[in-house]
Amino acid sequence: MNNKNSNKITMNFPAVNHDVCTGCGNCINICPLEAMSFIDCKVVIDADQCNHCLLCAMVFPVEAIS
């Protein structure tokens, strides 16, 4: 039986925990695709631009991105 979904790879989309985000902007500055921005004083990730590299999570001082 050939299941077309058996080779599907699922990647977790980065999520910002706004309760601990300090608004430092490090994630926005390091994003190579400019997929992150501030909207209404909160970091927002553009799902169409993000390639899941997770550089943003690596530079967050309080682990606000997972």
PyMOL commands that place a pseudoatom at each C-alpha (Angstrom):
pseudoatom trace, name=CA, resn=MET, resi=1, chain=A, elem=C, hetatm=0, pos=[0.000, 0.000, 0.000]
pseudoatom trace, name=CA, resn=ASN, resi=2, chain=A, elem=C, hetatm=0, pos=[1.432, 3.376, -1.012]
pseudoatom trace, name=CA, resn=ASN, resi=3, chain=A, elem=C, hetatm=0, pos=[0.692, 6.176, 1.428]
pseudoatom trace, name=CA, resn=LYS, resi=4, chain=A, elem=C, hetatm=0, pos=[1.580, 9.576, -0.013]
pseudoatom trace, name=CA, resn=ASN, resi=5, chain=A, elem=C, hetatm=0, pos=[1.753, 11.120, 3.465]
pseudoatom trace, name=CA, resn=SER, resi=6, chain=A, elem=C, hetatm=0, pos=[4.254, 8.619, 4.860]
pseudoatom trace, name=CA, resn=ASN, resi=7, chain=A, elem=C, hetatm=0, pos=[7.227, 10.790, 3.820]
pseudoatom trace, name=CA, resn=LYS, resi=8, chain=A, elem=C, hetatm=0, pos=[5.735, 14.056, 5.009]
pseudoatom trace, name=CA, resn=ILE, resi=9, chain=A, elem=C, hetatm=0, pos=[8.001, 16.115, 7.274]
pseudoatom trace, name=CA, resn=THR, resi=10, chain=A, elem=C, hetatm=0, pos=[6.366, 18.349, 9.844]
pseudoatom trace, name=CA, resn=MET, resi=11, chain=A, elem=C, hetatm=0, pos=[8.277, 21.376, 11.120]
pseudoatom trace, name=CA, resn=ASN, resi=12, chain=A, elem=C, hetatm=0, pos=[7.216, 23.218, 14.229]
pseudoatom trace, name=CA, resn=PHE, resi=13, chain=A, elem=C, hetatm=0, pos=[6.588, 26.879, 13.632]
pseudoatom trace, name=CA, resn=PRO, resi=14, chain=A, elem=C, hetatm=0, pos=[8.382, 29.168, 16.087]
pseudoatom trace, name=CA, resn=ALA, resi=15, chain=A, elem=C, hetatm=0, pos=[6.039, 30.597, 18.696]
pseudoatom trace, name=CA, resn=VAL, resi=16, chain=A, elem=C, hetatm=0, pos=[6.585, 33.716, 20.786]
pseudoatom trace, name=CA, resn=ASN, resi=17, chain=A, elem=C, hetatm=0, pos=[5.636, 33.621, 24.451]
pseudoatom trace, name=CA, resn=HIS, resi=18, chain=A, elem=C, hetatm=0, pos=[4.585, 37.224, 24.945]
pseudoatom trace, name=CA, resn=ASP, resi=19, chain=A, elem=C, hetatm=0, pos=[4.433, 36.768, 28.724]
pseudoatom trace, name=CA, resn=VAL, resi=20, chain=A, elem=C, hetatm=0, pos=[8.246, 36.554, 28.908]
pseudoatom trace, name=CA, resn=CYS, resi=21, chain=A, elem=C, hetatm=0, pos=[9.293, 38.474, 25.784]
pseudoatom trace, name=CA, resn=THR, resi=22, chain=A, elem=C, hetatm=0, pos=[11.245, 41.579, 26.790]
pseudoatom trace, name=CA, resn=GLY, resi=23, chain=A, elem=C, hetatm=0, pos=[10.894, 43.323, 23.428]
pseudoatom trace, name=CA, resn=CYS, resi=24, chain=A, elem=C, hetatm=0, pos=[14.683, 43.513, 23.003]
pseudoatom trace, name=CA, resn=GLY, resi=25, chain=A, elem=C, hetatm=0, pos=[14.436, 43.065, 19.222]
pseudoatom trace, name=CA, resn=ASN, resi=26, chain=A, elem=C, hetatm=0, pos=[17.320, 40.565, 18.983]
pseudoatom trace, name=CA, resn=CYS, resi=27, chain=A, elem=C, hetatm=0, pos=[15.135, 38.063, 17.127]
pseudoatom trace, name=CA, resn=ILE, resi=28, chain=A, elem=C, hetatm=0, pos=[13.990, 40.670, 14.628]
pseudoatom trace, name=CA, resn=ASN, resi=29, chain=A, elem=C, hetatm=0, pos=[17.551, 41.819, 13.984]
pseudoatom trace, name=CA, resn=ILE, resi=30, chain=A, elem=C, hetatm=0, pos=[18.950, 38.316, 13.404]
pseudoatom trace, name=CA, resn=CYS, resi=31, chain=A, elem=C, hetatm=0, pos=[16.185, 36.963, 11.150]
pseudoatom trace, name=CA, resn=PRO, resi=32, chain=A, elem=C, hetatm=0, pos=[17.761, 36.515, 7.686]
pseudoatom trace, name=CA, resn=LEU, resi=33, chain=A, elem=C, hetatm=0, pos=[14.374, 36.630, 5.958]
pseudoatom trace, name=CA, resn=GLU, resi=34, chain=A, elem=C, hetatm=0, pos=[12.937, 39.612, 7.853]
pseudoatom trace, name=CA, resn=ALA, resi=35, chain=A, elem=C, hetatm=0, pos=[10.053, 37.382, 8.925]
pseudoatom trace, name=CA, resn=MET, resi=36, chain=A, elem=C, hetatm=0, pos=[9.697, 39.024, 12.319]
pseudoatom trace, name=CA, resn=SER, resi=37, chain=A, elem=C, hetatm=0, pos=[8.414, 42.446, 13.291]
pseudoatom trace, name=CA, resn=PHE, resi=38, chain=A, elem=C, hetatm=0, pos=[6.807, 44.428, 16.091]
pseudoatom trace, name=CA, resn=ILE, resi=39, chain=A, elem=C, hetatm=0, pos=[3.056, 44.886, 15.788]
pseudoatom trace, name=CA, resn=ASP, resi=40, chain=A, elem=C, hetatm=0, pos=[1.207, 46.564, 18.646]
pseudoatom trace, name=CA, resn=CYS, resi=41, chain=A, elem=C, hetatm=0, pos=[4.368, 46.295, 20.774]
pseudoatom trace, name=CA, resn=LYS, resi=42, chain=A, elem=C, hetatm=0, pos=[4.551, 42.499, 20.311]
pseudoatom trace, name=CA, resn=VAL, resi=43, chain=A, elem=C, hetatm=0, pos=[6.884, 40.353, 18.217]
pseudoatom trace, name=CA, resn=VAL, resi=44, chain=A, elem=C, hetatm=0, pos=[5.010, 38.737, 15.347]
pseudoatom trace, name=CA, resn=ILE, resi=45, chain=A, elem=C, hetatm=0, pos=[6.316, 36.027, 12.995]
pseudoatom trace, name=CA, resn=ASP, resi=46, chain=A, elem=C, hetatm=0, pos=[5.213, 36.068, 9.350]
pseudoatom trace, name=CA, resn=ALA, resi=47, chain=A, elem=C, hetatm=0, pos=[4.467, 32.416, 8.570]
pseudoatom trace, name=CA, resn=ASP, resi=48, chain=A, elem=C, hetatm=0, pos=[4.862, 32.995, 4.827]
pseudoatom trace, name=CA, resn=GLN, resi=49, chain=A, elem=C, hetatm=0, pos=[8.401, 34.365, 5.254]
pseudoatom trace, name=CA, resn=CYS, resi=50, chain=A, elem=C, hetatm=0, pos=[9.744, 32.139, 8.058]
pseudoatom trace, name=CA, resn=ASN, resi=51, chain=A, elem=C, hetatm=0, pos=[11.896, 29.171, 6.999]
pseudoatom trace, name=CA, resn=HIS, resi=52, chain=A, elem=C, hetatm=0, pos=[12.077, 27.639, 10.517]
pseudoatom trace, name=CA, resn=CYS, resi=53, chain=A, elem=C, hetatm=0, pos=[15.831, 28.216, 10.933]
pseudoatom trace, name=CA, resn=LEU, resi=54, chain=A, elem=C, hetatm=0, pos=[15.213, 29.086, 14.626]
pseudoatom trace, name=CA, resn=LEU, resi=55, chain=A, elem=C, hetatm=0, pos=[17.984, 31.691, 14.786]
pseudoatom trace, name=CA, resn=CYS, resi=56, chain=A, elem=C, hetatm=0, pos=[15.422, 33.817, 16.600]
pseudoatom trace, name=CA, resn=ALA, resi=57, chain=A, elem=C, hetatm=0, pos=[15.132, 31.245, 19.384]
pseudoatom trace, name=CA, resn=MET, resi=58, chain=A, elem=C, hetatm=0, pos=[18.911, 31.074, 19.760]
pseudoatom trace, name=CA, resn=VAL, resi=59, chain=A, elem=C, hetatm=0, pos=[19.315, 34.802, 20.517]
pseudoatom trace, name=CA, resn=PHE, resi=60, chain=A, elem=C, hetatm=0, pos=[16.361, 35.297, 22.820]
pseudoatom trace, name=CA, resn=PRO, resi=61, chain=A, elem=C, hetatm=0, pos=[17.763, 36.129, 26.274]
pseudoatom trace, name=CA, resn=VAL, resi=62, chain=A, elem=C, hetatm=0, pos=[14.746, 34.735, 28.137]
pseudoatom trace, name=CA, resn=GLU, resi=63, chain=A, elem=C, hetatm=0, pos=[13.812, 31.780, 25.906]
pseudoatom trace, name=CA, resn=ALA, resi=64, chain=A, elem=C, hetatm=0, pos=[10.602, 33.450, 24.773]
pseudoatom trace, name=CA, resn=ILE, resi=65, chain=A, elem=C, hetatm=0, pos=[10.592, 31.643, 21.421]
pseudoatom trace, name=CA, resn=SER, resi=66, chain=A, elem=C, hetatm=0, pos=[10.094, 27.925, 21.201]
for i in range(1, 66): cmd.bond("trace and resi %d" % i, "trace and resi %d" % (i + 1))
show_as sticks, trace
zoom trace
